Amino acid sequence: MRRRGFLLLGVALSTALLAWTLRGMHLEEWGRILREVEILWLLTGAIFYFVAVILRTWRWGILLHGLQPTGFRERFVALTIGYMGNNLYPARAGELLRAYVLQRRCGLSLSASLGTIVVERVLDGLMVVFLALLALMFFPLPVLLRPAVIAGGLVFGGALLMLLGMARNASKLHGLLERILQQRSGSRVERPLRFLMQFLDGLTVLQRPILALAVGSLTALIWLVEAGTYWLVLMAFPFRTSFFSLLVMTAVVNLATALPSAPGYVGTFEAPGVAVLQAFGIPSSMAVAYTLTLHLVLWLPITLLGLSLFLREGLRGVAHPLDASTSFPSAP
């Protein structure tokens, strides 16, 4: 029941934001703009987006350091299927799906894998918050976006501090959980306690400064590449804006997609994207056409590839491998 209510809330928010985005637009105007779009630039942007996917696969390997060995191919397959799941299921259930796929392929415990994914998402969140805060210093973002940026910084900053504290005291926490398990063996709490113990293993990278620095550097590079995809798609359109404005758009859009929405981040992607472009002086019709096209370029190729790999993995009967109501700190 709670899952259905969360989904209905997301659909309602997506519908409202999409309606706000499309207000006053005319099909003739869209048609005129889209006829001028250069398809080759869109294809280039779609291909370039996979550079970020490859970098994310590499980063995940560093986060998994010290756990069950995993190959690049296994991680790439799991990550791609997970992104497909994020695009088709609500509440970022794809994160759970990719941990499930990696468990099937490599035998890595589900909870340890989820620990690395939580670290990854918190770092992504902090990076987009940093970009948005940078934008606030040099450019007046729309008033409604400022509280969201500040709130995002508090949420992701607090989450990172909590994870660092857990990683630093992992051995003590393991000992405490083991003592509780000995006393409560066979009870209902045994399974979640074992899950938490394995989850702590996924925070290992935070105990090693060099690995943590490598992950942080890759995170910055990933988001620069993501903004580069935005720029390549922009080249297909008959208007221009600065790369800085696209960095701001990247940050704000990915913060907004943390909100409940229909699958695929419908509405929560378009509304803030258009708002940022309009704040930088882009006409509404151009901003809407570009943002809708960009969303399609980011959504379609990875979803089709992920779906193909999903079926090849023999997961056809897996509709919800885990509780899809579980949600993680986000940034696509």
C-alpha positions as CSV (number, residue, x, y, z in Angstrom):
1,M,0.0,0.0,0.0
2,R,2.8,2.4,0.9
3,R,4.6,1.6,-2.4
4,R,1.4,2.3,-4.4
5,G,1.0,5.6,-2.5
6,F,4.6,6.6,-3.2
7,L,4.2,5.8,-6.9
8,L,0.9,7.8,-7.1
9,L,2.6,10.8,-5.5
10,G,5.5,10.5,-8.0
11,V,3.1,10.3,-11.0
12,A,1.1,13.3,-9.7
13,L,4.3,15.4,-9.2
14,S,5.6,14.4,-12.7
15,T,2.3,15.3,-14.3
16,A,2.1,18.7,-12.6
17,L,5.7,19.6,-13.5
18,L,5.4,18.4,-17.1
19,A,2.2,20.4,-17.5
20,W,4.0,23.5,-16.1
21,T,6.9,22.9,-18.5
22,L,4.7,22.5,-21.6
23,R,2.3,25.4,-20.8
24,G,1.8,27.8,-23.7
25,M,3.7,25.7,-26.2
26,H,2.5,25.0,-29.7
27,L,3.1,22.0,-31.9
28,E,3.9,24.2,-34.9
29,E,6.7,25.9,-33.0
30,W,8.2,22.6,-31.8
31,G,8.0,21.3,-35.3
32,R,10.0,24.3,-36.6
33,I,12.7,23.9,-34.0
34,L,13.0,20.2,-34.3
35,R,13.3,20.4,-38.1
36,E,16.5,22.4,-37.6
37,V,18.0,19.8,-35.2
38,E,21.2,18.0,-36.5
39,I,20.8,14.3,-35.9
40,L,24.5,13.6,-36.1
41,W,25.2,15.7,-33.0
42,L,22.4,13.8,-31.1
43,L,24.0,10.5,-32.0
44,T,27.4,11.8,-30.9
45,G,25.9,12.9,-27.6
46,A,24.3,9.5,-27.1
47,I,27.6,7.7,-27.7
48,F,29.6,10.1,-25.6
49,Y,27.2,9.5,-22.6
50,F,28.6,6.0,-22.4
51,V,32.0,7.4,-21.5
52,A,30.4,8.4,-18.2
53,V,28.9,4.9,-17.9
54,I,32.4,3.4,-18.4
55,L,33.9,5.8,-15.8
56,R,31.1,4.8,-13.4
57,T,31.9,1.1,-14.0
58,W,35.6,1.8,-13.2
59,R,34.7,3.8,-10.1
60,W,32.5,1.0,-8.9
61,G,35.4,-1.3,-9.2
62,I,37.4,0.9,-6.8
63,L,34.5,1.0,-4.4
64,L,34.4,-2.8,-4.4
65,H,38.1,-3.0,-3.6
66,G,38.8,-5.6,-0.9
67,L,35.5,-7.4,-1.4
68,Q,34.6,-10.3,-3.8
69,P,36.6,-9.9,-7.0
70,T,34.5,-8.6,-9.9
71,G,35.4,-8.1,-13.6
72,F,34.8,-4.9,-15.6
73,R,32.3,-6.7,-17.8
74,E,30.3,-8.0,-14.9
75,R,30.1,-4.6,-13.4
76,F,29.2,-2.9,-16.7
77,V,26.4,-5.4,-17.3
78,A,25.1,-4.9,-13.7
79,L,25.4,-1.1,-13.9
80,T,23.6,-0.9,-17.3
81,I,20.8,-3.1,-16.2
82,G,20.5,-1.0,-13.0
83,Y,20.2,2.2,-15.1
84,M,17.5,0.5,-17.2
85,G,15.7,-0.3,-13.9
86,N,16.0,3.3,-12.7
87,N,14.4,4.4,-16.0
88,L,11.5,1.9,-15.9
89,Y,10.8,1.3,-12.2
90,P,9.9,3.8,-9.6
91,A,11.9,4.8,-6.5
92,R,15.3,4.0,-8.1
93,A,14.7,0.2,-7.8
94,G,17.4,-0.2,-10.5
95,E,20.1,0.3,-7.7
96,L,18.7,-2.8,-6.0
97,L,18.5,-4.6,-9.4
98,R,22.2,-4.0,-10.2
99,A,23.3,-5.3,-6.8
100,Y,21.2,-8.3,-7.5
101,V,22.7,-8.9,-10.9
102,L,26.3,-8.5,-9.5
103,Q,25.4,-11.1,-6.8
104,R,24.2,-13.5,-9.5
105,R,27.3,-13.0,-11.7
106,C,30.1,-12.7,-9.0
107,G,28.7,-14.1,-5.8
108,L,29.2,-10.7,-4.0
109,S,26.8,-10.3,-1.1
110,L,23.8,-8.1,-1.9
111,S,24.2,-6.0,1.2
112,A,28.0,-5.3,0.7
113,S,27.2,-4.3,-2.9
114,L,24.5,-1.9,-1.7
115,G,26.9,-0.4,0.7
116,T,29.2,0.6,-2.2
117,I,26.2,1.9,-4.2
118,V,25.1,4.1,-1.2
119,V,28.6,5.6,-1.0
120,E,28.6,6.2,-4.8
121,R,25.2,8.0,-4.7
122,V,26.2,10.2,-1.8
123,L,29.4,11.3,-3.6
124,D,27.3,12.0,-6.7
125,G,24.9,14.0,-4.7
126,L,27.7,16.0,-3.1
127,M,29.2,16.7,-6.4
128,V,26.0,18.1,-8.0
129,V,25.4,20.1,-4.8
130,F,28.9,21.5,-5.1
131,L,28.3,22.5,-8.7
132,A,24.9,24.1,-7.8
133,L,26.5,26.0,-4.8
134,L,29.2,27.2,-7.2
135,A,26.4,28.5,-9.5
136,L,24.8,30.3,-6.6
137,M,28.0,32.2,-6.0
138,F,28.2,33.5,-9.6
139,F,24.7,33.5,-10.9
140,P,21.2,34.1,-9.3
141,L,19.4,30.8,-9.7
142,P,15.6,30.9,-9.6
143,V,14.3,31.5,-6.1
144,L,12.6,28.1,-5.8
145,L,15.8,26.3,-6.6
146,R,17.9,27.9,-3.8
147,P,16.3,26.1,-0.8
148,A,16.6,22.8,-2.8
149,V,20.3,23.3,-3.3
150,I,20.9,24.1,0.4
151,A,18.7,21.2,1.6
152,G,20.6,18.9,-0.8
153,G,23.9,20.0,0.6
154,L,22.7,19.3,4.2
155,V,21.3,15.9,3.3
156,F,24.2,14.5,1.3
157,G,26.8,16.2,3.6
158,G,25.1,14.6,6.6
159,A,24.9,11.2,4.8
160,L,28.6,11.3,4.0
161,L,29.6,12.1,7.6
162,M,27.4,9.3,8.8
163,L,29.0,6.8,6.4
164,L,32.5,8.0,7.3
165,G,31.7,7.5,11.0
166,M,30.4,4.0,10.3
167,A,33.5,3.1,8.2
168,R,35.9,4.4,10.9
169,N,34.1,2.4,13.6
170,A,33.3,-0.6,11.4
171,S,35.3,-3.1,13.6
172,K,33.5,-1.9,16.8
173,L,30.1,-2.0,15.0
174,H,30.8,-5.6,13.8
175,G,31.7,-6.7,17.3
176,L,28.5,-5.1,18.7
177,L,26.3,-6.7,16.0
178,E,27.9,-10.1,16.6
179,R,27.2,-9.9,20.3
180,I,23.6,-9.0,19.6
181,L,23.3,-11.9,17.1
182,Q,24.6,-14.3,19.7
183,Q,21.9,-13.2,22.1
184,R,19.1,-12.9,19.5
185,S,20.0,-15.9,17.2
186,G,16.9,-17.2,15.4
187,S,14.8,-14.1,16.1
188,R,13.4,-11.7,13.6
189,V,16.3,-9.3,13.9
190,E,18.9,-11.8,12.8
191,R,18.5,-11.2,9.1
192,P,18.6,-7.4,9.2
193,L,21.6,-7.5,11.6
194,R,23.5,-9.8,9.2
195,F,22.5,-7.5,6.3
196,L,23.9,-4.5,8.3
197,M,27.2,-6.4,9.0
198,Q,27.7,-7.1,5.3
199,F,26.7,-3.5,4.4
200,L,29.5,-2.2,6.6
201,D,31.9,-4.2,4.4
202,G,30.8,-2.1,1.5
203,L,32.2,1.0,3.2
204,T,35.8,-0.3,3.2
205,V,37.0,2.3,0.6
206,L,36.2,5.1,3.0
207,Q,38.9,3.7,5.3
208,R,41.6,4.2,2.7
209,P,42.4,7.8,1.8
210,I,44.1,7.0,-1.5
211,L,41.2,5.0,-2.8
212,A,38.7,7.6,-1.5
213,L,40.7,10.3,-3.3
214,A,40.6,8.2,-6.5
215,V,36.8,7.8,-6.2
216,G,36.4,11.5,-5.6
217,S,38.5,12.4,-8.6
218,L,36.5,10.0,-10.8
219,T,33.3,11.4,-9.5
220,A,34.3,15.0,-10.6
221,L,35.4,13.6,-14.0
222,I,32.1,11.7,-14.4
223,W,30.0,14.9,-13.9
224,L,32.2,16.9,-16.3
225,V,31.6,14.2,-18.9
226,E,27.9,14.3,-18.2
227,A,27.9,18.0,-18.8
228,G,29.8,17.3,-22.0
229,T,26.9,15.2,-23.2
230,Y,24.6,18.2,-22.5
231,W,26.9,20.3,-24.6
232,L,27.1,17.9,-27.5
233,V,23.3,17.7,-27.6
234,L,23.2,21.5,-27.5
235,M,25.3,21.6,-30.7
236,A,22.4,20.0,-32.5
237,F,20.2,23.1,-31.8
238,P,20.2,26.5,-33.4
239,F,21.0,28.4,-30.2
240,R,24.0,28.5,-27.8
241,T,24.7,29.0,-24.2
242,S,27.8,28.8,-22.0
243,F,29.2,25.5,-20.7
244,F,28.9,26.9,-17.2
245,S,25.1,27.2,-17.7
246,L,25.1,23.5,-18.7
247,L,27.0,22.6,-15.6
248,V,24.4,24.4,-13.6
249,M,21.6,22.6,-15.5
250,T,23.3,19.3,-14.9
251,A,23.5,19.9,-11.2
252,V,20.0,21.3,-10.7
253,V,18.3,18.6,-12.9
254,N,20.0,15.8,-11.0
255,L,19.1,17.2,-7.6
256,A,15.5,17.5,-8.8
257,T,15.4,13.9,-9.9
258,A,15.8,12.9,-6.2
259,L,12.1,13.9,-5.8
260,P,9.4,11.3,-6.2
261,S,8.4,11.0,-9.8
262,A,7.0,8.7,-12.5
263,P,9.5,6.1,-13.8
264,G,12.2,7.8,-16.0
265,Y,12.2,11.1,-14.0
266,V,9.4,12.5,-16.2
267,G,8.7,16.1,-15.2
268,T,11.4,16.3,-12.5
269,F,14.0,16.4,-15.3
270,E,12.2,18.8,-17.7
271,A,10.9,21.5,-15.3
272,P,14.2,22.4,-13.5
273,G,16.1,22.1,-16.8
274,V,13.9,24.6,-18.6
275,A,13.9,26.9,-15.5
276,V,17.7,27.0,-15.5
277,L,17.9,27.7,-19.3
278,Q,15.3,30.4,-19.1
279,A,17.3,32.0,-16.2
280,F,20.3,32.1,-18.6
281,G,18.2,33.9,-21.2
282,I,17.2,31.0,-23.5
283,P,13.7,31.5,-25.0
284,S,11.0,29.1,-23.5
285,S,10.4,27.3,-26.8
286,M,14.1,26.5,-27.4
287,A,14.6,25.5,-23.7
288,V,11.7,23.1,-23.8
289,A,12.6,21.5,-27.1
290,Y,16.3,21.1,-26.0
291,T,15.4,19.7,-22.6
292,L,12.9,17.1,-23.9
293,T,15.4,16.0,-26.6
294,L,18.3,15.8,-24.1
295,H,16.2,13.7,-21.8
296,L,15.4,11.3,-24.6
297,V,19.1,11.0,-25.6
298,L,20.1,10.3,-21.9
299,W,17.2,7.9,-21.4
300,L,16.7,5.8,-24.6
301,P,20.1,4.2,-25.5
302,I,21.0,3.1,-21.9
303,T,17.5,1.8,-21.4
304,L,17.5,-0.2,-24.6
305,L,21.0,-1.6,-23.9
306,G,20.0,-2.4,-20.3
307,L,16.8,-4.1,-21.4
308,S,18.7,-6.2,-23.9
309,L,21.2,-7.3,-21.2
310,F,18.4,-7.9,-18.7
311,L,16.7,-10.4,-21.1
312,R,20.1,-12.0,-22.0
313,E,20.7,-12.5,-18.3
314,G,17.5,-14.6,-18.1
315,L,15.9,-12.1,-15.7
316,R,12.6,-12.0,-17.7
317,G,10.5,-13.1,-14.7
318,V,12.1,-10.6,-12.3
319,A,9.6,-7.8,-12.0
320,H,10.7,-6.6,-8.6
321,P,13.7,-8.6,-7.4
322,L,13.7,-6.6,-4.2
323,D,11.5,-4.1,-2.4
324,A,11.1,-1.4,-4.9
325,S,10.0,1.0,-2.2
326,T,13.6,1.3,-1.0
327,S,15.2,4.5,-2.2
328,F,18.7,5.8,-2.3
329,P,20.2,9.3,-2.3
330,S,20.2,10.1,-5.9
331,A,21.9,11.7,-9.0
332,P,21.4,9.8,-12.5
